[in-house]
Amino acid sequence: MELLNTAVWLAYLQARQAIAHDYSQEEATAVLTLAADFYADANHLYDTLQQRLATRSGSAA
C-alpha cells in the first residue's frame, strides 16, 4: 500500500467537500462508499507515522 497516494486523498477531500453544504442522500451515499477505505488509509498513515516517530526516538536515545 502506497503511503500517500495523492489521487486517493484528494478523492476523500472532494467527497468531504461535496457534503459540506449538500446533505442529499446521493451525496451521503457517495461519501459512505469511501468511508471504510478512508478509515483504513488514515489508520495506516497514523500507524506508519507512529512507527517512524518511535524509530527516531529510539535511535536518538
Secondary structure as UniProt FT lines:
FT   TURN            3..4
FT   HELIX           6..18
FT   HELIX           25..60
//
